[in-house]
Amino acid sequence: MLVLGGYGGAGSAISRAILKNTPADLIVAGRRDEKAKAMAEELNREFSGDRASWAFADASDPPTLAEPFGRADLVIAAATTTSFVETTARAAMEAGADYLDIHYPEQVVAVLEGLAPDIERAGLTFVTRAGFLPGLPSVFVRRAGAFFSDYRKAAVSVAMRSDFDPGGAVLEFVETLGDYSAEIFRGGEWRRAGYRDLRKVDFGPPLGEMTCYPTTLSEMRDLPARQGIEELAAYVAGLNWFVDYVVTPLAFLLGGVKRGLGKKQLAWLMVWGSKRFKAPGEAVAVVLEAEGETDGEELSVRMAARHDDVYEFTAMPVAAFLAQYLDGTAKLPGLWMMGHLVDTARFVEELERLGAEVEVEVG
C-alpha cells in the first residue's frame, strides 16, 4: 500500500495504522522525499522490521507517480492534493492500482465520477469519501437503518477540538469555505438549509453540547432513496468564537467574490485563532440521532464515536475499511463512496476494536 502524503498529520497516522493492523508492506510517498524517508525509517524502528519503504511522488508532476504507483496494489491519497485528484487517479489507473482518498472538498467526487466508466472497465476498486468527515456519516446512517422497519429521520453531527497546523490542509479548508452550501432532505427533496436549521447536539465529554450548522455531504445524497428516510441532514459544529464569527464569515464573503481570495491570510488567522482560543485538550466526535418505527413501536437510535486525537480518528475508518478490502468484502470494481460499500455492522465493531469510544443506544 502506498500512502501519498504518508508523512503528514493524517498520512502518518494512516501509515502507522497500516503497519499495525494489516500484513501489507508500506510505501511512504510524497514530494518531500526527506520527510518520506524519515517516516519510513521511524516506522521500521517502531515496528521492528523493514516493511516500510519510501518514494518521491509529486501529484503536480505526473511522471513522478508512475514508478512508485507501479509498485503498489493500493494508492491512498492522504495529501492535500485535491487540485490534482484527476492526475493522481489516472496515474493509479495506468499503474493498475486500486485507489482510496480521504479528501473533504465536494468537487473531488465530480472529478472521479467523470472517470467512473474508465475505472469500471479497468476492473479497479476506487473509493472516495473515507475518514471520519467525510466517511462516518453515511456509515452511521446505514448502520442505524438495521434497527427500523420504518426509518423516518436521521441527523449526523460532527465536532472536533484541535489546533490547525500551518500548511496545505488549512489552505484547502479555507478555500472550501468559500464554496459552502447546506442542504437538508425533507418533503421528498433536498432543499437549501437556513438559519432555522441550526441544531444543538450533546457530544458527550469533553465537548459537551454544541451548536451545529447544516452542511452538504455528497455521501448522503442517495441515502434517502436507499434507506427510505423521510428526513436527513449532516451537521458540523463550530470551533470557537473567533474562528466561527470572524474567520469563517470572512472566508464566505471573500470566497463569494473570487474562489481562494485571501486564503493565505485567512489560513494564518485560522491557525492563530484555533490555538489562541481553543479550550484545553483535543477531541473529536461523530453523533447520529435517528427516529422511526419497528413492529409498530416508536424507536430512537443514538450512535456516537469519539477519540482524543483527530489524526488517529481519521486513520481508524481507513483501517476499518482495509480489513474488509483485504478479505475481498469491499474490493469490488468501480467507483464507490466508502460509507456505501462497507458492511456497516462489522465496520462499527472494527472501529471500536481500533480504539474509538463507541456507543449505541436504542430506546
C-alpha angles and dihedrals in degrees: 000000000000119000112201105211088016093159097055126094098275093024095057090048090052092046091052092046091053093055092042099046108026137047091232127123114239134223113196104205138178146118092275098070094179090059092045091052093046092050093049091050092047092051093048089054092046094050096035097235147076102255093117123077131164139227141184111245124162115190090204090057108055097192089063091060099057100076100042093041088050089062093053133084090193129026115203114197106210098148126097091258102125092131086061098042093118091051091050094045094048091048090053091050092049089050092049091240129141117238140217131176138187095202119149105196113099094222089071090072093054091051093050093045087059088058095044097102091052091047092052093046089052090053091232130144112235117182126186134177095046125154126054097296106052102016113042097059094069092039090055094045091052093044093053090052090074089069096056138069087187111031108196112162138014132172125180119197130188128198134173140178111205144126116256113232120219114256144065098327096061091042089053092047093051090050092053090053088067088060093047116151132162129203136176126198108231135141093017097305145068110257135180113272123225143189092288090063095067112125136205112222130183107220094180124237132007096013097042122179116349138175110249130202124214117249139180119252118177091210088068097053099089098036099089090059094040095047102027091240118168097198128023136166143157124219138190126202124228123254104223138322095271096050093039100046104027112025100033097050090047090052090050091049098046093039089055090057095046131346110256095010110158093354095143092053092043091048090054090050091049093051091047094045094046090056099037099049103028120123112238119276133034121258142160131188141176118201129187121195115187138173135194144107138280123189089351095304126116112249136186126194126195120185125181136178122188141175139169097231121062095200094049089047089054091052096047096070089047090053091046089053092047091057088062094038093055095051091047097249092114099027101101127143118258141040115311141173108231095235092053095050107047132083095251099203091054091042094056091047090051091049089058092046089054091058108271119134103241127187129182117185122183120186 
